């Protein structure tokens, strides 16, 4: 009769896992060595490539802060006559996250100071104010305006409320705003709500577009030019972040290539070492596998048993190594490595261990059990 530790042909997954735990426990040297290899692989990769990934994320974030997704159409000379309807047409293009247009600047002064007040550039804003412009107060209606923090100081307003004199009109300040890049230049200006009745005659000084991704800037720019509807297309100057987008792609590519090469080299070394350890282990236990084969265990069962044994060991090693590697990255950079990257490295380490265990497992499964049992 076979012992309770001997898997028969057709053993289930649960039984195979249970038997794998027992076999791993009964082979402490091989299990510990393989576990240490996997732990070292995860710790080394996270401690080196993990830092590279964090550096890549920081560099790309700084490049993105410079505006890798922006497109600006500017009418420098006032001859292009960009219609305000261009904002709606551009918004309908794919790959556009938001678009906003600004009219030509006029002077605005604090009504209480009159002509003695400091003039501040005032622009009519066409289109929905994007999220990078945080409004403090309610949205302005026709005849109302918002002031940026620097403009509020120039106007001499203690709070963003009051009146401003324009060239031939007046407007009420109903709140303030704070703009972030790529619209940070607005902080020195006054934003005036448009009068819909003037939409047919008004023109834009500039149209600002944010693309959905840096890669779409190159293809989106000519599409924007085609739908602006200007009277003189040559009078429009385009400012794009295509150069920054190309720099971003180059940086990501170089850092990513370095990280991939290091990961592959480390996994290759671990695969070879693991295969040697597993081969030595199955050779020492060849009589055990021979008895299992003689008692009815199939080749697939023997192969699966070895693979499951070292997969379980690798899971423990990957957990320990990932924790150690994450701690190292935190100590060196002050932040933890990306969770998805950590899980990917742990998964690759486990899969590499299973792949390394398969060839020795096949050797054990295809040995002649009769010859093995005759060997003293």
C-alpha positions as CSV (number, residue, x, y, z in Angstrom):
1,X,0.0,0.0,0.0
2,X,1.3,3.5,-0.8
3,X,2.0,5.8,2.1
4,X,-0.1,8.9,2.7
5,X,2.7,11.0,1.4
6,X,2.8,9.3,-2.0
7,X,0.8,11.0,-4.7
8,X,-1.0,8.7,-7.1
9,X,-1.6,9.2,-10.7
10,X,-4.4,11.7,-11.1
11,X,-3.8,13.5,-7.8
12,X,-5.8,16.8,-7.6
13,X,-4.4,20.3,-7.4
14,X,-5.1,20.5,-3.7
15,X,-3.3,17.3,-3.0
16,X,-0.4,18.3,-5.2
17,X,0.0,21.6,-3.3
18,X,-0.3,19.8,0.1
19,X,2.3,17.3,-1.0
20,X,4.5,20.0,-2.3
21,X,4.5,21.7,1.1
22,X,5.5,18.5,2.8
23,X,8.3,17.8,0.3
24,X,9.6,21.4,0.6
25,X,9.6,21.0,4.3
26,X,11.5,17.7,4.1
27,X,14.1,19.2,1.8
28,X,15.2,22.2,3.9
29,X,18.5,22.9,2.3
30,X,17.3,23.1,-1.3
31,X,14.2,25.0,-0.2
32,X,16.1,27.6,1.8
33,X,18.7,28.1,-1.0
34,X,16.1,28.6,-3.7
35,X,14.1,30.9,-1.4
36,X,17.2,33.0,-0.7
37,X,17.9,33.2,-4.5
38,X,14.4,34.5,-5.2
39,X,14.5,36.9,-2.3
40,X,17.9,38.2,-3.4
41,X,16.6,38.6,-7.0
42,X,13.6,40.7,-5.8
43,X,15.6,42.7,-3.4
44,X,18.4,43.5,-5.9
45,X,16.0,44.4,-8.7
46,X,13.9,46.6,-6.5
47,X,17.0,48.2,-4.9
48,X,18.5,49.1,-8.2
49,X,15.9,49.1,-11.0
50,X,13.3,50.2,-8.5
51,X,15.3,53.4,-7.9
52,X,15.6,53.8,-11.7
53,X,11.8,53.6,-12.0
54,X,11.3,56.2,-9.3
55,X,13.9,58.5,-11.0
56,X,12.1,58.0,-14.3
57,X,8.8,58.9,-12.8
58,X,10.2,62.0,-11.2
59,X,12.0,63.1,-14.4
60,X,8.9,62.5,-16.5
61,X,6.7,64.4,-14.0
62,X,9.1,67.4,-14.2
63,X,9.0,67.3,-18.0
64,X,5.2,67.1,-17.9
65,X,5.1,70.1,-15.6
66,X,6.8,72.0,-18.3
67,X,3.8,71.2,-20.6
68,X,4.4,68.2,-22.8
69,X,0.8,68.2,-24.0
70,X,0.1,71.9,-24.9
71,X,-0.6,73.5,-28.2
72,X,-1.0,77.3,-28.5
73,X,-2.3,79.2,-31.6
74,X,-1.3,82.8,-31.4
75,X,-2.4,85.8,-33.6
76,X,0.6,88.0,-33.0
77,X,-0.2,90.8,-35.5
78,X,-4.0,90.7,-35.2
79,X,-4.3,89.9,-38.9
80,X,-5.4,86.3,-38.6
81,X,-8.8,87.1,-37.2
82,X,-9.3,83.9,-35.3
83,X,-13.1,83.6,-34.7
84,X,-14.4,82.7,-31.3
85,X,-16.2,79.8,-32.8
86,X,-12.8,78.2,-33.3
87,X,-12.9,77.1,-29.6
88,X,-16.0,74.9,-30.2
89,X,-14.6,73.4,-33.4
90,X,-11.3,72.5,-31.7
91,X,-13.1,71.0,-28.8
92,X,-14.8,68.5,-31.1
93,X,-11.4,67.1,-32.2
94,X,-10.3,63.8,-30.8
95,X,-7.4,63.8,-28.4
96,X,-8.4,67.2,-27.0
97,X,-8.7,67.3,-23.2
98,X,-9.7,71.0,-23.0
99,X,-9.5,74.1,-25.1
100,X,-9.9,77.8,-24.2
101,X,-9.5,81.0,-26.1
102,X,-8.6,84.5,-25.0
103,X,-9.3,87.8,-26.7
104,X,-6.8,90.7,-27.2
105,X,-5.7,92.4,-24.0
106,X,-7.2,95.8,-22.9
107,X,-6.3,97.8,-19.9
108,X,-8.4,97.5,-16.7
109,X,-8.0,99.8,-13.7
110,X,-9.5,99.8,-10.2
111,X,-12.7,102.0,-10.5
112,X,-12.0,103.6,-7.1
113,X,-8.6,104.8,-8.3
114,X,-9.6,105.8,-11.8
115,X,-6.9,106.8,-14.2
116,X,-4.4,106.9,-11.4
117,X,-4.7,103.2,-10.9
118,X,-2.2,100.6,-12.3
119,X,-3.4,99.2,-15.6
120,X,-3.8,95.4,-15.7
121,X,-4.2,93.3,-18.8
122,X,-7.8,92.2,-19.2
123,X,-8.8,89.4,-21.5
124,X,-12.2,88.0,-22.5
125,X,-12.2,84.3,-22.0
126,X,-14.1,82.1,-24.5
127,X,-14.9,78.5,-23.7
128,X,-15.1,76.6,-20.4
129,X,-12.5,77.6,-17.9
130,X,-10.3,74.4,-17.5
131,X,-9.5,72.8,-14.1
132,X,-6.0,74.2,-14.1
133,X,-7.6,77.6,-13.3
134,X,-9.1,77.3,-9.8
135,X,-11.9,79.9,-9.3
136,X,-12.4,81.4,-5.9
137,X,-16.0,82.6,-6.0
138,X,-18.7,82.1,-8.6
139,X,-18.3,82.0,-12.3
140,X,-18.6,85.4,-13.9
141,X,-21.6,86.4,-16.0
142,X,-21.4,89.0,-18.9
143,X,-20.2,92.3,-17.4
144,X,-18.3,90.5,-14.6
145,X,-14.7,89.4,-14.2
146,X,-12.3,87.4,-12.1
147,X,-8.8,88.6,-11.0
148,X,-5.6,86.6,-10.7
149,X,-3.5,86.9,-7.5
150,X,-0.9,89.2,-9.0
151,X,-3.6,91.3,-10.8
152,X,-5.4,91.7,-7.5
153,X,-2.3,93.2,-5.9
154,X,-1.7,95.5,-8.9
155,X,-5.3,96.7,-8.7
156,X,-5.0,97.4,-5.0
157,X,-7.9,95.2,-4.1
158,X,-7.8,93.8,-0.5
159,X,-10.3,91.1,-1.6
160,X,-11.2,89.9,-5.1
161,X,-14.3,92.0,-5.2
162,X,-14.9,95.5,-6.7
163,X,-15.2,97.3,-9.9
164,X,-12.8,97.9,-12.8
165,X,-12.8,100.5,-15.5
166,X,-12.1,99.3,-19.0
167,X,-11.4,101.4,-22.1
168,X,-15.0,102.3,-22.7
169,X,-16.9,100.1,-20.3
170,X,-16.9,98.8,-16.7
171,X,-17.1,95.4,-15.1
172,X,-17.7,94.0,-11.7
173,X,-15.1,91.8,-10.0
174,X,-16.9,88.8,-8.5
175,X,-14.1,86.6,-7.4
176,X,-10.5,85.6,-7.9
177,X,-8.6,82.6,-9.5
178,X,-5.3,80.9,-9.3
179,X,-4.0,79.3,-12.5
180,X,-1.4,76.6,-12.8
181,X,0.8,75.8,-15.9
182,X,0.3,75.8,-18.8
183,X,-2.0,78.8,-18.0
184,X,0.0,80.2,-15.1
185,X,0.6,83.4,-17.1
186,X,-3.0,84.3,-16.4
187,X,-2.3,85.1,-12.7
188,X,-1.2,88.6,-13.7
189,X,-4.4,89.3,-15.6
190,X,-8.1,89.9,-15.3
191,X,-10.5,87.4,-17.0
192,X,-13.6,89.0,-18.4
193,X,-16.8,86.9,-19.1
194,X,-17.8,87.2,-22.8
195,X,-20.9,88.9,-24.1
196,X,-22.6,86.4,-26.3
197,X,-24.1,89.2,-28.5
198,X,-20.5,90.1,-29.6
199,X,-19.5,86.6,-30.6
200,X,-20.0,87.3,-34.3
201,X,-17.6,90.2,-34.3
202,X,-15.1,89.2,-31.6
203,X,-11.7,87.6,-32.4
204,X,-9.2,85.7,-30.4
205,X,-5.6,86.6,-29.6
206,X,-4.7,83.0,-28.6
207,X,-6.2,79.5,-28.4
208,X,-4.8,77.1,-25.8
209,X,-5.2,73.4,-26.2
210,X,-4.3,70.5,-23.9
211,X,-3.9,67.2,-25.7
212,X,-4.8,63.9,-24.1
213,X,-1.2,62.6,-24.4
214,X,2.2,63.9,-25.4
215,X,2.3,61.5,-28.4
216,X,-0.8,63.1,-29.9
217,X,0.6,66.7,-30.1
218,X,2.3,66.2,-33.4
219,X,-0.8,64.9,-35.2
220,X,-3.2,67.2,-33.3
221,X,-1.5,70.4,-34.3
222,X,-2.3,70.4,-38.0
223,X,-5.8,69.3,-37.2
224,X,-6.2,72.4,-35.0
225,X,-4.8,74.6,-37.8
226,X,-7.3,73.2,-40.2
227,X,-10.4,74.0,-38.1
228,X,-9.4,77.4,-36.7
229,X,-11.2,79.2,-39.6
230,X,-8.9,82.2,-39.8
231,X,-8.9,84.7,-42.6
232,X,-5.1,84.7,-42.8
233,X,-3.7,81.3,-41.8
234,X,-0.1,82.6,-42.2
235,X,-0.8,85.1,-39.4
236,X,-1.1,82.3,-36.8
237,X,1.9,81.2,-34.9
238,X,1.8,77.7,-33.3
239,X,3.7,77.0,-30.1
240,X,3.7,73.3,-29.3
241,X,5.4,71.0,-26.8
242,X,6.4,68.5,-29.5
243,X,10.1,68.9,-28.6
244,X,9.3,68.3,-24.9
245,X,7.2,65.3,-25.9
246,X,10.1,63.8,-27.9
247,X,12.4,64.5,-25.0
248,X,10.0,62.7,-22.7
249,X,9.8,59.7,-25.0
250,X,13.6,59.6,-25.3
251,X,14.1,59.7,-21.5
252,X,11.5,57.1,-20.9
253,X,13.0,54.9,-23.6
254,X,16.6,55.1,-22.3
255,X,15.7,54.6,-18.6
256,X,13.2,51.9,-19.5
257,X,15.8,50.1,-21.6
258,X,18.4,50.2,-18.8
259,X,15.9,48.8,-16.3
260,X,14.8,46.0,-18.6
261,X,18.3,44.9,-19.3
262,X,19.2,44.8,-15.6
263,X,16.0,42.8,-14.8
264,X,16.7,40.3,-17.6
265,X,20.3,39.8,-16.6
266,X,19.4,39.3,-12.9
267,X,16.6,36.9,-13.8
268,X,18.9,34.9,-16.1
269,X,21.5,34.5,-13.4
270,X,18.8,33.4,-10.9
271,X,17.3,31.0,-13.4
272,X,20.7,29.2,-13.9
273,X,21.4,29.0,-10.1
274,X,17.9,27.8,-9.4
275,X,18.1,25.1,-12.1
276,X,21.4,23.8,-10.6
277,X,20.0,23.7,-7.1
278,X,16.9,21.9,-8.2
279,X,18.8,19.5,-10.3
280,X,21.0,18.6,-7.3
281,X,18.0,18.2,-5.1
282,X,16.1,15.9,-7.4
283,X,19.3,13.8,-8.0
284,X,19.6,13.3,-4.2
285,X,16.0,12.3,-4.0
286,X,16.0,10.1,-7.1
287,X,15.1,7.0,-5.0
288,X,12.1,8.8,-3.5
289,X,10.8,9.7,-7.0
290,X,11.6,6.2,-8.2
291,X,9.4,4.8,-5.4
292,X,6.6,7.2,-6.3
293,X,6.8,6.1,-9.9
294,X,6.8,2.4,-8.9
295,X,3.7,3.0,-6.8
296,X,1.7,4.6,-9.6
297,X,2.6,8.2,-9.8
298,X,2.7,9.4,-13.4
299,X,5.4,11.5,-15.0
300,X,3.1,14.6,-15.0
301,X,2.6,14.1,-11.3
302,X,6.3,14.0,-10.6
303,X,6.9,17.1,-12.8
304,X,4.0,18.9,-11.2
305,X,5.2,18.0,-7.7
306,X,8.7,19.5,-8.2
307,X,7.3,22.6,-9.9
308,X,4.7,23.2,-7.1
309,X,7.3,22.6,-4.4
310,X,9.6,25.3,-5.7
311,X,6.8,27.6,-6.7
312,X,5.7,27.7,-3.1
313,X,9.2,28.3,-2.0
314,X,9.5,31.1,-4.6
315,X,6.4,32.8,-3.3
316,X,7.8,33.0,0.2
317,X,11.1,34.2,-1.2
318,X,9.5,36.8,-3.4
319,X,7.4,38.2,-0.5
320,X,10.5,38.5,1.7
321,X,12.7,39.9,-1.1
322,X,10.0,42.5,-2.1
323,X,9.7,43.7,1.5
324,X,13.5,44.0,1.8
325,X,13.8,45.7,-1.6
326,X,11.0,48.2,-0.8
327,X,12.6,49.0,2.5
328,X,15.9,49.7,0.7
329,X,14.3,52.0,-1.9
330,X,12.5,53.8,0.9
331,X,15.7,54.3,2.8
332,X,17.5,55.6,-0.3
333,X,14.8,57.7,-1.9
334,X,12.3,58.4,0.8
335,X,9.5,56.8,-1.2
336,X,8.3,53.3,-1.9
337,X,8.7,51.7,-5.4
338,X,5.7,51.6,-7.7
339,X,3.3,48.8,-6.5
340,X,2.7,47.5,-10.0
341,X,6.4,47.3,-10.6
342,X,7.0,45.5,-7.3
343,X,4.2,42.9,-8.1
344,X,5.6,42.5,-11.6
345,X,9.1,41.7,-10.4
346,X,7.8,39.3,-7.8
347,X,5.7,37.5,-10.4
348,X,8.6,37.3,-12.8
349,X,10.9,35.9,-10.1
350,X,8.3,33.1,-9.3
351,X,7.8,32.3,-12.9
352,X,11.6,32.2,-13.5
353,X,11.9,29.7,-10.6
354,X,9.1,27.5,-12.0
355,X,10.8,27.6,-15.4
356,X,14.1,26.6,-13.9
357,X,12.5,23.8,-12.0
358,X,10.9,22.2,-15.0
359,X,14.0,20.7,-16.7
360,X,15.2,18.9,-13.5
361,X,11.7,17.8,-12.8
362,X,11.4,16.2,-16.3
363,X,14.7,14.4,-15.6
364,X,13.3,13.0,-12.4
365,X,10.0,12.1,-14.1
366,X,11.6,10.2,-17.0
367,X,14.2,8.2,-15.1
368,X,13.6,4.5,-15.1
369,X,12.1,3.7,-11.7
370,X,13.4,0.1,-11.7
371,X,17.0,1.2,-12.4
372,X,16.8,4.0,-9.8
373,X,15.5,1.6,-7.1
374,X,18.3,-0.9,-7.9
375,X,20.9,1.8,-7.3
376,X,22.2,1.6,-3.7
